[in-house]
């Protein structure tokens, strides 16, 4: 994650946006005691989808069912 001040962010806006889009970086922009984070649209959409699944009843049921499944350990050399 890249970190910058609001002043530097303003001066170098294009470079930060390019880095976020091209390199999938995140930029933490400090503004006194508060801050903001710049992420790509793809990353934001993925975060929004994840939040939607985690907060939906169906998503919670699927996650709970998956956690209850038993897994069998397999030695890859025996395959």
Secondary structure, DSSP 4 states (H G I P E B T S, - for coil): -EEEEHHHHHHTHHHHHHHHHHH---EEEEETTEEEEE--HHHHHHHHHHHHHHHSHHHHHHHHHHHH-------GGG-
